[in-house]
């Protein structure tokens, strides 16, 4: 009887405590005045749920459509969907630091990577190392590695075409093909080691567990209590296993690169990690720090760029006018495919770059948010004073679909990025206004240092594909796009669908390739194009 009384008292006390916390967070919390879903105000499990099902970026968009530009997205979190907030929150002088969410990475990798480093001085040091490794000259030196693997990718397409009588390839899942090529390029640029994902299925499971590993880190960041009591090992066992597989991959590649350092003559990105020295202490990276940075380079160099290239191909296949224009531009600019290299001629292909930019607007590789914690003294954003300890952020996908900055925001319109476009008469002020809300690479001190490398690599790959081949949707032609059956914000048929795992997961579209015809015959059969 006594045991029963104690159990009832304990349960009643727990319910009272939970009710009190909920009451405080909804009505008396410093953020109580800001609108948002009831459950989001009470618990971060609301966000965890949407991270688990992969629609965090879509849910934030939905919340802003319902509640306005400022939304309370968690008990201590606020999302702000304006370009002014973008400048204020992520500026170099903003009174913020990275959210404690980022600290979770350290739990798995022992030390933070540069992207997750909260300490500003240490972050600045690590960032400088990556900046020095990605100069224009260094990127130009990497180009032959990009081209080599793009040729191998095109050779696979060509071999597929050779097995068919109608001149078209079979239907190829472009997500897989591009991801394979990007992984091999990343391996060579970072570690001077080709992963051979394009030509062998042996290592392709990497592309499955990498996004899940990143998702595991992201989700536990929103519920750090799971880490303290090791509950995460039970609550998200598959994701956690993939986190440790991600870490093991970074370590094995780092160990291999260090062991073979004496054999490698060129400077790859890993060289900069080994040679890095802190200007104040003179110390280099520890083994744990090298592995941690290697993890960042693996994700940034493969997953995010693959998403952007695939999204560009998806939207070109669903917008034939844009496809025809970019093919015409590339084929007019280069008389042979081997002329396609980093340089002034490639940079002059403004339609090509506009098509990439517009695809990244519609489908940013990191679509949700990059939260920042307000420091002592609070911070004013869009006329609102947010107290110390508040996590504030600007949702990427939501801002990229804000009609104030991007009219007809769900339509693929590369011309919105081209001044004095013949079709739309776009002004310089309109292009600048669009850029003020465009941030797929982040902004401020934490913006992506590899932005220039990413654009060049994507442009070379897409230009070569568009020069060599005519392309069309394969079967099933609906893979990768929205569908009314999916419901909610996934019902738009012309929109490329991604699942938010902090980075993006996706499949399709299915694509068929046909060697481009010209007056001299099939120019893409020139062996120098494919070997």
QUITABEL-V448634 format. One record per backbone hydrogen bond with DSSP energy under -0.5 kcal/mol. CO is the residue of the C=O (numbers start at 0). NH is the residue of the N-H. If there is no record, write none. Layout:
CO:NH / CO:NH
//
This chain:
0:4 / 1:5 / 2:6 / 3:7 / 4:8 / 5:9 / 6:10 / 7:11 / 8:12 / 9:13 / 10:14 / 11:15 / 12:16 / 13:17 / 14:18 / 15:19 / 16:20 / 17:21 / 18:22 / 19:23 / 20:24 / 21:25 / 22:26 / 22:27 / 23:27 / 23:28 / 28:31 / 30:33 / 34:71 / 36:40 / 37:41 / 38:42 / 42:45 / 43:47 / 44:48 / 45:49 / 46:50 / 47:51 / 48:52 / 49:54 / 49:55 / 50:53 / 53:499 / 54:58 / 55:59 / 56:60 / 57:61 / 58:62 / 59:63 / 60:64 / 61:65 / 62:66 / 63:67 / 68:70 / 68:80 / 70:72 / 70:78 / 73:76 / 75:390 / 76:72 / 76:73 / 77:392 / 78:70 / 79:81 / 81:85 / 82:86 / 83:87 / 84:88 / 85:89 / 86:90 / 89:444 / 90:93 / 93:95 / 94:374 / 96:372 / 98:101 / 99:102 / 100:103 / 101:104 / 102:105 / 102:106 / 103:106 / 103:107 / 104:107 / 104:108 / 105:109 / 108:110 / 112:115 / 112:116 / 113:116 / 118:122 / 119:123 / 120:124 / 121:125 / 122:126 / 123:127 / 124:128 / 125:129 / 126:130 / 127:131 / 128:132 / 129:133 / 130:133 / 131:134 / 134:138 / 135:139 / 136:140 / 137:141 / 138:141 / 138:142 / 139:142 / 141:144 / 141:145 / 142:146 / 143:147 / 144:148 / 145:149 / 146:150 / 147:151 / 148:152 / 149:153 / 150:154 / 151:155 / 152:156 / 153:157 / 154:158 / 155:159 / 156:160 / 157:161 / 158:162 / 159:162 / 160:163 / 166:514 / 169:171 / 171:173 / 171:510 / 172:176 / 173:177 / 174:178 / 175:179 / 176:180 / 177:181 / 178:182 / 179:183 / 180:184 / 181:185 / 182:186 / 183:187 / 184:188 / 185:189 / 186:190 / 186:192 / 187:191 / 188:268 / 189:269 / 195:199 / 199:202 / 200:203 / 202:205 / 203:206 / 204:207 / 204:208 / 205:209 / 207:211 / 208:212 / 209:213 / 210:214 / 211:215 / 212:216 / 213:217 / 214:218 / 215:219 / 216:220 / 217:221 / 218:221 / 218:222 / 222:225 / 223:226 / 223:227 / 224:228 / 225:230 / 225:231 / 226:229 / 229:232 / 230:233 / 230:234 / 231:235 / 233:236 / 235:239 / 236:240 / 237:241 / 238:242 / 239:243 / 240:244 / 241:245 / 242:246 / 243:247 / 244:248 / 245:249 / 246:250 / 247:251 / 248:252 / 249:253 / 250:254 / 251:255 / 252:256 / 253:257 / 254:258 / 255:259 / 257:260 / 259:262 / 259:263 / 260:263 / 262:264 / 265:267 / 267:270 / 267:271 / 268:272 / 269:273 / 270:274 / 271:275 / 272:284 / 277:281 / 282:277 / 285:289 / 286:290 / 287:291 / 288:292 / 289:293 / 290:294 / 291:295 / 292:296 / 293:297 / 294:298 / 295:299 / 296:300 / 297:301 / 298:301 / 298:302 / 298:303 / 301:305 / 302:306 / 303:307 / 304:308 / 305:309 / 306:310 / 307:311 / 308:312 / 309:313 / 310:314 / 311:315 / 312:316 / 313:317 / 315:318 / 318:322 / 319:323 / 320:324 / 321:325 / 322:326 / 323:327 / 324:328 / 325:329 / 326:330 / 327:331 / 328:332 / 329:333 / 335:338 / 336:339 / 338:340 / 342:346 / 343:347 / 345:348 / 347:349 / 348:352 / 349:353 / 350:354 / 351:355 / 352:356 / 353:357 / 354:358 / 355:359 / 356:360 / 357:361 / 358:362 / 360:363 / 364:366 / 366:396 / 367:395 / 368:370 / 370:98 / 371:391 / 372:96 / 373:388 / 374:377 / 378:380 / 378:385 / 380:383 / 383:380 / 383:385 / 385:378 / 386:389 / 389:373 / 389:391 / 390:77 / 391:371 / 392:79 / 394:398 / 395:399 / 396:400 / 397:400 / 398:401 / 400:402 / 401:404 / 401:405 / 407:410 / 410:412 / 412:415 / 413:416 / 414:417 / 416:418 / 417:420 / 420:424 / 425:419 / 426:430 / 427:431 / 428:432 / 429:433 / 430:434 / 431:435 / 433:436 / 434:437 / 436:438 / 438:441 / 440:447 / 442:445 / 443:446 / 447:450 / 449:453 / 450:454 / 451:455 / 452:456 / 453:457 / 454:458 / 455:459 / 456:460 / 457:461 / 458:462 / 459:463 / 460:464 / 461:465 / 462:466 / 463:467 / 464:468 / 467:515 / 469:513 / 471:511 / 475:478 / 477:480 / 478:508 / 479:496 / 482:485 / 482:486 / 483:486 / 486:489 / 487:490 / 489:482 / 490:492 / 491:481 / 491:494 / 494:481 / 497:499 / 498:500 / 498:504 / 500:502 / 502:500 / 504:498 / 508:173 / 509:473 / 510:171 / 511:471 / 512:168 / 513:469 / 515:522 / 515:523 / 517:520 / 520:517 / 520:522 / 521:524 / 522:525 / 525:528 / 525:529 / 526:529 / 526:530
//
